[in-house]
Amino acid sequence: MSTPINALPEPPLPTLQRLNATIPDDLDAKTVAKAWFAAFARSAEAGDAQAVSQLFVDDAFWRDMLALTWDFRTFSGLPKITQFLTDRLGSARPTAFTLRDDAFLGLHRPYPDIAWINLFFDFQTATGIAFGIARLIPNANGEWKAHTVFTNLEDLKNFPEKIGPLRNAAPNHGKWVDDRKKEAEFEDTSPAVLIVGGGQSGLEVAARLKALDVPTLVVEKNQRIGDNWRNRYDALCLHDPVWYDHMAYLPFPPTWPVYTPAVKLANWLENYAEALELNVWMASSVVNATQVDDLWNVLIKRGDGSERTFTVRHVVFATGLGSNDGDLPKLPGMDTFKGQILHSTRHKSAADHLGKKVVVVGACTSAHDICVDYFEQGVDVTMLQRGPTYIMSTTNGWKVLMGGVYSEDGLPTHIADRLNASFPHHFNVGLSQRSTKAIAELDKDLLDGLRARGFKLTDGIQGTGFGLLAWSKAGGYYLDTGASKLIADGKIKLKNGSPIASFTETGFIFEDGSELAADVVVFATGLGDSNAHIRRVCGDEVFKNLKPVWGLDPEGELKGVWRDIGVKGLWSMLGTLHHLSNSSVANRWVCIRQPCLVPVPF
């Protein structure tokens, strides 16, 4: 069963049968690529939108990450691509196109019935250094044209990162401690960018800005960096593999486990901030931020009770995907329940409830993790499933989705990130449907066991698995690391099939008349509205002008994260370690863009 959501386009895959094309045995893919690229470069440098568009098939895609649009845009279909080129080639002035003659140049067969020629290229615009990926597909007449082009702004010509040969080369004898203190305290100056939140998103944005020599201050409410992970439930562990999660400038070492425990990640973040000399004020909070013309007056209360006011150009909210308190449903009879009710954001350990009967409301990642913790500590636990969940084993799923890209034998992270980003979300629908079916076949025994137990399954939005669920609603799935087998075996009890009617003094009663006893109820029901943090700090007037942050727009791009959210100088940066906000590519995009929005240097 597919999860209902606003219908997404399902463009047909460029199969050889649909194209009425074949791949010649004597195909010289490099020669084809070089000929196409020469025409592409010549036409783009001439600003000839019509000539460029003639090199594309009718249902092509062009995804641009800041290189030509200063935004995150995907143009689908030849008319939109042509209009985009007409609008942007003149002002962007792309030039210096160079084809990379490397291992990625050549024919690629992702499936037996799909073939394209990959090519990577470099170019420049009027203001930046850029990179691109193109995929050419065959036509019935033997001609090869572009089906997908991806362009990405890598660096600004006038704002190079202070890394490698541009790092600080001056010796520092006995002054470093005092220099760091003065820099971190902003004793005689103000930051240009103030970041609210010192989790992985805030730290990576700060690291990128530091490398660009942009004065930046991170304000974190917790006592220690990493407490946003350290203070969550003890059983928390990442379900993304390490190769997918590397951070800017300081990748995880080769001894790092595939799946990172939350406390280990917390300690890493603390070391990350220290090693990269990031300016972070701990145990501090932003009381309010008021917009005055194009600037922001920000009042900060520090842990010692003192206050500072800064005037900054940009305020970045990196406060996580959701509100602090989570999304706690309001149900009839809550006030009559004699047990304990808490949200998963307030749950710490199953050891707190030994000897109790526990019900966990929810059936996605946190719910599964918490149920496993209760089971392993000998607590009677029942998962209350309200809707269907997409289940994929990490053992099989990651091999299908990431094998050879994000894996032990995979690509360098900077290449993997760009390759991953080069597939527009709407184009990916057809590919994801295929991979979801392949994973389900590999997971057949596990899924059959869940069905036999009565667990409600979905194959995701339009059959695409977990990817579009993550991008569209940041939930609705569980990447299995063991809980599903416990459910299938009855070791974690399951209740579903009827909505909750109300709480009772001793548990729940459901609309079908059935009841479920509980001493403790843990709601693992989502994290709430990310914009709630902005509302608290910036007020209702600013909140009313905010665009949605998460979810996909009609082009298939995230609506507000790392983009204009409706208020000048206000940004939202959030996501998992990889959810683009924290991939090496996206962080660079974000931090490159910020100085571009200000016509004078920071």
C-alpha positions as CSV (number, residue, x, y, z in Angstrom):
1,M,0.0,0.0,0.0
2,S,1.3,3.4,-0.9
3,T,1.3,6.4,1.5
4,P,-1.2,9.1,0.3
5,I,0.3,12.6,0.0
6,N,0.0,15.3,-2.6
7,A,0.6,13.5,-5.9
8,L,4.1,13.9,-7.3
9,P,4.9,13.8,-11.0
10,E,6.0,10.4,-12.2
11,P,8.0,11.1,-15.4
12,P,8.7,7.9,-17.3
13,L,12.1,6.5,-17.1
14,P,14.2,6.8,-20.3
15,T,14.1,3.0,-21.0
16,L,15.5,1.8,-24.3
17,Q,12.1,0.4,-25.2
18,R,10.4,3.7,-24.6
19,L,13.1,5.5,-26.6
20,N,13.0,2.9,-29.3
21,A,16.7,2.9,-29.1
22,T,19.6,0.4,-29.0
23,I,23.2,0.7,-27.8
24,P,25.6,-0.1,-30.6
25,D,28.2,-2.7,-29.9
26,D,30.9,-0.3,-31.3
27,L,29.7,2.7,-29.3
28,D,32.6,5.1,-28.5
29,A,31.0,6.8,-25.5
30,K,33.8,9.3,-25.0
31,T,33.6,10.5,-28.5
32,V,29.9,11.0,-28.2
33,A,30.3,12.8,-24.9
34,K,33.0,15.1,-26.3
35,A,31.0,16.0,-29.4
36,W,27.9,16.8,-27.3
37,F,29.9,18.8,-24.7
38,A,31.7,20.9,-27.4
39,A,28.3,22.0,-28.8
40,F,26.9,22.5,-25.3
41,A,29.9,24.7,-24.2
42,R,30.0,26.7,-27.4
43,S,26.2,27.5,-27.2
44,A,26.2,28.2,-23.5
45,E,29.2,30.6,-23.7
46,A,27.5,32.4,-26.6
47,G,24.3,32.8,-24.5
48,D,22.3,31.0,-27.1
49,A,19.4,29.4,-25.1
50,Q,17.8,27.9,-28.2
51,A,21.0,26.2,-29.3
52,V,21.6,24.7,-25.9
53,S,18.0,23.5,-25.6
54,Q,18.3,21.6,-28.9
55,L,20.9,19.4,-27.2
56,F,18.2,18.1,-24.8
57,V,15.3,15.6,-25.1
58,D,11.8,16.9,-24.6
59,D,11.3,15.6,-21.1
60,A,14.8,16.5,-19.8
61,F,15.7,17.9,-16.4
62,W,18.1,20.7,-15.3
63,R,18.9,20.9,-11.6
64,D,20.8,24.0,-10.6
65,M,22.3,24.6,-7.2
66,L,23.1,28.4,-7.1
67,A,25.5,28.3,-10.1
68,L,23.1,30.0,-12.5
69,T,20.0,30.9,-10.4
70,W,21.3,31.8,-6.9
71,D,18.7,29.3,-5.7
72,F,17.9,25.6,-5.6
73,R,15.9,25.0,-8.8
74,T,14.8,22.1,-10.9
75,F,13.4,22.7,-14.4
76,S,11.5,19.9,-15.9
77,G,10.7,19.7,-19.6
78,L,12.2,21.5,-22.6
79,P,10.0,24.7,-22.5
80,K,11.0,25.4,-18.8
81,I,14.6,24.6,-19.5
82,T,14.6,27.0,-22.5
83,Q,13.0,29.8,-20.5
84,F,15.5,29.3,-17.6
85,L,18.4,29.5,-20.1
86,T,16.9,32.6,-21.7
87,D,16.5,34.3,-18.4
88,R,19.9,33.3,-16.9
89,L,22.6,32.8,-19.4
90,G,23.1,36.5,-20.1
91,S,23.6,37.5,-16.4
92,A,25.4,34.4,-15.2
93,R,27.8,34.4,-18.2
94,P,29.1,30.8,-18.1
95,T,32.5,30.3,-19.6
96,A,35.7,28.2,-19.4
97,F,33.9,24.9,-19.9
98,T,36.2,21.9,-19.4
99,L,35.2,18.3,-19.8
100,R,36.7,16.0,-17.2
101,D,38.3,13.0,-19.0
102,D,38.1,10.7,-16.0
103,A,36.7,7.4,-14.8
104,F,33.2,8.8,-14.7
105,L,33.2,9.7,-18.4
106,G,31.5,6.8,-20.3
107,L,28.5,4.6,-20.6
108,H,26.6,3.6,-17.5
109,R,23.9,0.9,-17.2
110,P,22.0,1.3,-14.0
111,Y,19.5,-1.3,-15.3
112,P,19.6,-3.6,-18.3
113,D,16.9,-1.5,-20.0
114,I,18.4,2.0,-19.1
115,A,21.6,3.4,-20.5
116,W,23.2,6.8,-20.4
117,I,26.6,8.4,-21.0
118,N,27.9,10.2,-17.8
119,L,30.1,13.2,-18.1
120,F,31.5,15.6,-15.4
121,F,32.6,19.1,-16.3
122,D,33.9,22.3,-14.8
123,F,33.0,25.9,-15.7
124,Q,32.9,29.4,-14.4
125,T,30.3,32.1,-14.1
126,A,30.7,35.8,-13.7
127,T,31.1,35.4,-10.0
128,G,31.9,31.8,-9.2
129,I,33.6,28.5,-9.9
130,A,31.1,25.8,-10.9
131,F,30.8,22.1,-11.6
132,G,28.3,20.0,-13.6
133,I,27.1,16.5,-14.4
134,A,25.3,15.6,-17.6
135,R,23.6,12.3,-18.7
136,L,23.0,11.7,-22.3
137,I,20.5,9.1,-23.6
138,P,20.1,7.6,-27.1
139,N,17.3,8.5,-29.5
140,A,15.7,6.3,-32.1
141,N,17.8,8.0,-34.8
142,G,21.1,7.1,-33.0
143,E,21.6,10.7,-31.8
144,W,22.5,11.2,-28.1
145,K,20.9,14.1,-26.2
146,A,20.9,15.3,-22.6
147,H,18.2,13.9,-20.3
148,T,19.6,15.4,-17.0
149,V,22.0,18.2,-16.3
150,F,23.1,19.3,-12.9
151,T,25.0,22.5,-12.2
152,N,26.5,23.4,-8.8
153,L,28.3,26.5,-7.6
154,E,31.5,25.3,-5.9
155,D,33.2,28.6,-4.8
156,L,33.0,32.3,-5.2
157,K,35.9,33.9,-7.1
158,N,36.3,36.6,-4.5
159,F,35.6,34.5,-1.4
160,P,38.0,31.5,-1.4
161,E,37.9,29.2,1.6
162,K,41.0,29.6,3.9
163,I,42.0,26.0,3.6
164,G,45.0,24.2,2.2
165,P,47.5,26.7,0.7
166,L,45.3,29.6,2.1
167,R,45.4,28.4,5.7
168,N,47.1,30.6,8.4
169,A,50.9,30.2,7.9
170,A,52.0,32.5,10.7
171,P,53.7,30.9,13.8
172,N,51.9,31.6,17.1
173,H,54.1,31.6,20.2
174,G,52.1,31.9,23.4
175,K,49.3,34.1,22.0
176,W,46.8,31.4,20.7
177,V,44.8,31.1,24.0
178,D,44.3,34.8,24.3
179,D,43.5,35.2,20.6
180,R,40.9,32.5,20.7
181,K,39.3,34.0,23.8
182,K,39.1,37.4,22.2
183,E,37.7,36.1,19.0
184,A,35.1,33.9,20.7
185,E,33.9,36.7,23.1
186,F,33.6,39.3,20.3
187,E,34.9,41.8,22.8
188,D,35.3,44.7,20.4
189,T,33.2,43.7,17.5
190,S,30.0,42.0,16.4
191,P,29.5,38.8,14.3
192,A,28.2,39.1,10.8
193,V,26.2,35.9,11.3
194,L,24.5,34.7,14.4
195,I,23.5,31.0,14.5
196,V,20.9,29.8,17.0
197,G,21.7,26.2,17.9
198,G,24.9,24.4,18.2
199,G,24.0,20.9,16.9
200,Q,25.4,19.4,13.8
201,S,23.7,21.9,11.4
202,G,24.8,25.0,13.3
203,L,28.4,23.8,13.7
204,E,28.8,22.9,10.1
205,V,27.4,26.2,8.9
206,A,29.8,27.9,11.4
207,A,32.7,25.9,10.1
208,R,32.0,26.8,6.5
209,L,31.6,30.5,7.4
210,K,34.8,30.4,9.4
211,A,36.6,29.1,6.4
212,L,35.2,31.9,4.4
213,D,36.5,34.4,7.0
214,V,33.0,35.4,8.0
215,P,32.7,36.4,11.7
216,T,30.2,34.0,13.2
217,L,28.8,33.3,16.6
218,V,26.9,30.1,17.6
219,V,24.5,30.4,20.6
220,E,23.6,27.1,22.2
221,K,21.2,26.7,25.2
222,N,22.7,23.4,26.5
223,Q,25.7,23.2,28.9
224,R,27.8,21.3,26.5
225,I,28.1,21.0,22.7
226,G,26.5,17.7,21.7
227,D,23.9,17.7,24.5
228,N,21.1,17.8,21.9
229,W,22.2,14.2,21.3
230,R,23.6,13.4,24.7
231,N,20.3,14.2,26.4
232,R,18.1,12.1,24.2
233,Y,17.0,8.6,25.0
234,D,20.0,6.3,25.8
235,A,19.2,3.8,23.0
236,L,19.5,6.4,20.3
237,C,21.8,5.4,17.5
238,L,22.1,6.7,13.9
239,H,20.6,4.5,11.3
240,D,22.5,6.1,8.4
241,P,25.9,4.5,7.7
242,V,29.1,6.5,8.4
243,W,30.0,6.9,4.7
244,Y,26.8,8.9,4.3
245,D,27.4,11.3,7.3
246,H,30.9,12.8,7.0
247,M,31.2,16.4,8.2
248,A,32.9,19.3,6.6
249,Y,36.7,19.5,6.9
250,L,36.9,16.8,9.5
251,P,35.6,13.4,8.2
252,F,35.1,10.5,10.6
253,P,38.2,8.3,11.0
254,P,38.4,4.9,9.4
255,T,37.9,3.2,12.8
256,W,34.5,4.8,13.2
257,P,31.6,2.4,13.5
258,V,29.1,2.1,10.7
259,Y,26.2,3.2,12.9
260,T,27.1,6.0,15.3
261,P,25.8,5.9,18.9
262,A,24.2,9.2,19.9
263,V,26.6,9.8,22.8
264,K,29.6,9.1,20.6
265,L,28.3,11.6,18.1
266,A,27.8,14.2,20.9
267,N,31.4,13.9,21.9
268,W,32.5,14.2,18.3
269,L,30.6,17.4,17.9
270,E,32.2,18.8,21.0
271,N,35.7,18.0,19.6
272,Y,34.7,19.2,16.1
273,A,33.9,22.7,17.5
274,E,37.2,22.8,19.4
275,A,39.3,21.5,16.6
276,L,37.9,24.0,14.1
277,E,38.0,26.9,16.5
278,L,34.3,27.7,16.3
279,N,32.9,30.5,18.4
280,V,30.2,29.0,20.6
281,W,28.5,30.5,23.6
282,M,27.2,27.6,25.8
283,A,24.3,27.7,28.3
284,S,23.1,30.8,26.5
285,S,19.9,31.7,24.7
286,V,18.6,34.2,22.2
287,V,16.0,36.3,24.1
288,N,14.7,38.1,21.0
289,A,15.8,39.2,17.5
290,T,14.3,42.3,16.0
291,Q,14.7,43.3,12.3
292,V,15.7,46.9,11.7
293,D,15.9,47.7,8.0
294,D,18.3,45.0,6.6
295,L,19.9,44.2,10.0
296,W,18.9,42.2,13.1
297,N,19.3,43.4,16.7
298,V,19.8,40.2,18.8
299,L,19.7,40.1,22.6
300,I,21.5,37.1,24.1
301,K,21.3,36.0,27.7
302,R,24.4,34.1,28.9
303,G,24.7,31.3,31.4
304,D,26.1,33.7,34.0
305,G,23.1,36.0,33.7
306,S,24.8,38.7,31.7
307,E,23.4,40.0,28.5
308,R,24.8,41.2,25.2
309,T,23.2,42.8,22.2
310,F,24.6,42.4,18.7
311,T,23.6,43.9,15.4
312,V,24.1,41.3,12.7
313,R,23.4,40.8,9.0
314,H,22.1,37.3,9.2
315,V,20.3,35.1,11.8
316,V,20.5,31.4,11.2
317,F,18.1,29.0,13.0
318,A,19.8,25.6,13.4
319,T,17.4,24.4,16.1
320,G,16.5,21.0,14.6
321,L,13.6,19.5,12.8
322,G,10.8,20.3,15.2
323,S,10.1,22.1,18.4
324,N,11.7,21.4,21.7
325,D,8.6,19.7,23.2
326,G,7.7,17.5,20.3
327,D,4.3,16.9,18.8
328,L,2.1,15.6,21.7
329,P,-1.4,14.8,20.6
330,K,-4.3,16.2,22.7
331,L,-6.6,13.2,23.4
332,P,-9.8,13.0,25.4
333,G,-9.3,11.7,29.0
334,M,-5.7,12.6,29.3
335,D,-6.3,14.3,32.6
336,T,-8.0,11.2,34.0
337,F,-5.1,8.8,33.3
338,K,-3.4,7.8,36.5
339,G,-0.1,6.8,35.0
340,Q,2.8,8.8,33.4
341,I,2.5,10.5,30.0
342,L,5.6,11.8,28.2
343,H,6.9,12.6,24.7
344,S,9.9,10.7,23.3
345,T,11.9,13.9,23.5
346,R,11.6,13.7,27.3
347,H,12.2,9.9,27.5
348,K,15.7,8.9,28.7
349,S,15.9,5.2,29.6
350,A,13.8,2.1,29.9
351,A,15.4,1.6,33.3
352,D,13.2,4.4,34.5
353,H,10.1,2.2,34.1
354,L,11.2,-1.2,35.3
355,G,8.2,-3.3,36.3
356,K,5.7,-1.1,34.5
357,K,3.4,-1.8,31.6
358,V,4.5,0.6,28.8
359,V,2.7,1.7,25.6
360,V,4.7,3.5,23.0
361,V,2.4,5.5,20.6
362,G,4.0,5.6,17.2
363,A,5.6,3.2,14.7
364,C,8.5,5.0,13.2
365,T,12.2,5.3,14.1
366,S,12.0,6.7,17.7
367,A,9.2,4.3,18.6
368,H,11.1,1.3,17.4
369,D,14.3,2.3,19.1
370,I,12.5,2.9,22.4
371,C,10.5,-0.3,22.2
372,V,13.8,-2.3,21.8
373,D,15.2,-0.6,24.8
374,Y,12.2,-1.5,26.9
375,F,12.3,-5.1,25.7
376,E,16.0,-5.5,26.4
377,Q,15.5,-4.2,29.9
378,G,12.7,-6.7,30.5
379,V,9.8,-4.2,30.5
380,D,6.4,-5.2,29.1
381,V,6.1,-3.0,26.1
382,T,3.4,-2.5,23.4
383,M,3.8,-0.5,20.2
384,L,0.6,1.3,19.3
385,Q,0.6,1.8,15.6
386,R,-1.8,4.4,14.2
387,G,-0.9,4.3,10.5
388,P,1.2,2.2,8.1
389,T,5.0,2.4,8.2
390,Y,7.6,1.8,5.6
391,I,10.2,-0.8,6.7
392,M,13.5,-1.4,5.1
393,S,16.3,-3.4,6.7
394,T,19.6,-1.5,6.8
395,T,21.4,-4.8,5.9
396,N,19.7,-5.1,2.5
397,G,18.5,-1.5,1.9
398,W,21.8,0.3,2.0
399,K,23.4,-2.2,-0.3
400,V,20.7,-1.5,-2.9
401,L,20.6,2.2,-2.5
402,M,24.2,3.1,-1.7
403,G,26.4,0.3,-2.8
404,G,29.5,1.6,-4.6
405,V,28.6,5.2,-3.7
406,Y,28.3,5.5,0.1
407,S,29.9,2.3,1.2
408,E,33.3,0.9,2.2
409,D,34.3,0.5,-1.4
410,G,32.4,3.7,-2.4
411,L,33.3,7.0,-4.0
412,P,35.1,9.9,-2.3
413,T,32.6,11.8,-0.3
414,H,32.8,15.0,-2.4
415,I,32.1,13.0,-5.6
416,A,29.3,10.9,-3.9
417,D,27.6,14.0,-2.6
418,R,27.5,15.6,-6.0
419,L,26.5,12.5,-7.8
420,N,23.7,12.0,-5.3
421,A,22.5,15.6,-5.7
422,S,22.5,15.3,-9.5
423,F,19.3,13.3,-9.6
424,P,16.2,15.5,-9.4
425,H,13.7,14.2,-6.9
426,H,10.9,13.9,-9.5
427,F,13.1,12.0,-11.9
428,N,14.1,9.8,-9.0
429,V,10.5,8.6,-8.5
430,G,10.8,5.9,-11.2
431,L,14.3,4.8,-10.0
432,S,13.1,4.7,-6.4
433,Q,10.1,2.6,-7.3
434,R,12.5,0.0,-8.8
435,S,14.9,0.0,-5.8
436,T,12.0,-0.2,-3.3
437,K,10.7,-3.4,-5.0
438,A,14.3,-4.8,-5.1
439,I,14.7,-4.2,-1.4
440,A,11.3,-5.6,-0.6
441,E,12.3,-8.9,-2.3
442,L,15.4,-9.1,-0.2
443,D,13.4,-8.3,2.9
444,K,10.6,-10.7,2.1
445,D,10.9,-12.9,5.1
446,L,11.1,-9.9,7.5
447,L,8.1,-8.2,5.9
448,D,6.0,-11.4,5.7
449,G,6.7,-11.9,9.5
450,L,5.5,-8.4,10.2
451,R,2.4,-8.8,8.1
452,A,1.6,-12.1,9.9
453,R,1.8,-10.3,13.2
454,G,-0.6,-7.6,11.9
455,F,1.9,-4.8,11.4
456,K,0.6,-2.3,8.8
457,L,3.1,-1.7,6.0
458,T,3.4,0.8,3.2
459,D,5.8,1.0,0.3
460,G,6.1,4.8,0.7
461,I,4.9,7.7,-1.3
462,Q,3.9,6.4,-4.7
463,G,5.9,3.3,-4.0
464,T,9.2,5.1,-3.5
465,G,10.3,3.7,-0.2
466,F,11.7,6.0,2.5
467,G,13.3,8.8,0.5
468,L,10.3,10.9,-0.4
469,L,8.8,10.2,3.0
470,A,12.0,11.8,4.5
471,W,11.9,14.8,2.1
472,S,8.2,15.3,2.3
473,K,7.3,14.7,6.0
474,A,10.5,13.7,7.8
475,G,8.8,10.5,9.0
476,G,6.7,7.5,8.2
477,Y,9.5,5.0,8.1
478,Y,11.8,2.8,10.1
479,L,15.2,1.7,8.8
480,D,15.4,-1.6,10.6
481,T,18.3,-2.5,12.8
482,G,16.6,-5.3,14.8
483,A,13.2,-4.1,16.1
484,S,11.2,-5.5,13.3
485,K,12.2,-9.1,14.1
486,L,11.2,-8.5,17.7
487,I,7.8,-7.3,16.6
488,A,7.4,-10.2,14.1
489,D,8.3,-12.7,16.9
490,G,5.8,-11.1,19.4
491,K,8.5,-10.0,21.8
492,I,7.5,-6.4,21.3
493,K,3.7,-6.4,21.5
494,L,1.6,-4.7,18.8
495,K,-1.8,-2.9,18.9
496,N,-3.4,-1.3,15.9
497,G,-6.5,-1.6,13.8
498,S,-8.7,1.0,15.6
499,P,-8.2,4.7,16.4
500,I,-7.9,5.8,20.0
501,A,-11.2,6.9,21.5
502,S,-9.8,8.2,24.7
503,F,-7.6,7.6,27.7
504,T,-9.0,5.9,30.7
505,E,-7.7,5.9,34.2
506,T,-5.6,2.8,33.4
507,G,-4.8,3.1,29.7
508,F,-6.7,3.5,26.5
509,I,-10.1,2.6,25.0
510,F,-10.4,2.4,21.2
511,E,-13.2,3.2,18.9
512,D,-13.9,-0.5,18.3
513,G,-14.4,-1.0,22.1
514,S,-11.1,-2.7,22.8
515,E,-8.9,-1.5,25.6
516,L,-5.2,-1.5,26.4
517,A,-3.7,-1.1,29.9
518,A,-0.7,1.1,30.6
519,D,1.2,2.5,33.5
520,V,3.4,4.6,31.2
521,V,2.6,6.1,27.8
522,V,5.4,7.4,25.6
523,F,4.3,9.4,22.5
524,A,6.8,9.0,19.7
525,T,4.6,11.1,17.4
526,G,6.8,13.6,15.7
527,L,8.8,16.7,16.6
528,G,6.4,19.5,15.9
529,D,6.9,22.7,13.9
530,S,10.5,23.9,13.2
531,N,9.3,27.4,12.8
532,A,8.1,27.5,16.5
533,H,11.7,28.5,17.5
534,I,11.6,31.4,15.1
535,R,8.3,32.5,16.4
536,R,9.5,32.5,20.0
537,V,12.6,34.6,19.2
538,C,11.4,36.9,16.4
539,G,7.7,37.3,17.2
540,D,4.4,36.7,15.5
541,E,4.8,39.3,12.7
542,V,7.9,37.6,11.4
543,F,6.3,34.2,11.9
544,K,3.4,35.2,9.7
545,N,5.8,35.9,6.8
546,L,7.7,32.6,7.0
547,K,7.5,30.1,4.2
548,P,7.2,26.4,5.1
549,V,10.6,24.9,5.8
550,W,10.3,21.2,5.2
551,G,8.6,19.4,2.3
552,L,9.0,19.5,-1.4
553,D,7.9,22.4,-3.6
554,P,6.3,21.9,-7.0
555,E,9.8,21.6,-8.6
556,G,10.8,18.9,-6.1
557,E,13.2,21.1,-4.1
558,L,13.0,21.5,-0.3
559,K,10.7,24.5,0.4
560,G,12.7,26.6,2.9
561,V,15.7,24.9,4.3
562,W,18.9,26.7,3.1
563,R,16.7,29.0,1.0
564,D,14.8,32.3,1.3
565,I,12.1,31.6,4.0
566,G,10.3,34.9,3.4
567,V,12.2,37.3,5.7
568,K,15.5,38.9,4.6
569,G,18.5,37.9,6.5
570,L,16.7,35.0,8.3
571,W,17.6,31.4,7.5
572,S,16.7,27.9,8.5
573,M,19.4,25.2,8.5
574,L,18.4,21.8,9.7
575,G,18.4,18.1,8.9
576,T,20.2,14.8,9.7
577,L,24.0,14.6,9.2
578,H,23.4,14.0,5.5
579,H,20.1,15.7,4.7
580,L,21.9,18.1,2.4
581,S,22.1,20.7,5.1
582,N,24.9,18.7,6.5
583,S,26.4,17.1,3.4
584,S,29.7,18.7,2.3
585,V,27.9,20.0,-0.8
586,A,25.0,21.7,0.8
587,N,26.9,23.4,3.5
588,R,29.2,25.0,1.0
589,W,26.1,26.1,-1.1
590,V,24.6,27.8,2.0
591,C,27.7,29.5,3.1
592,I,28.7,30.6,-0.4
593,R,25.3,32.1,-0.9
594,Q,25.3,34.3,2.2
595,P,28.1,36.7,1.2
596,C,26.5,36.9,-2.3
597,L,23.3,38.3,-0.7
598,V,25.3,41.2,0.7
599,P,26.9,43.5,-1.9
600,V,29.8,44.5,0.4
601,P,32.3,42.2,2.2
602,F,31.4,40.9,5.6
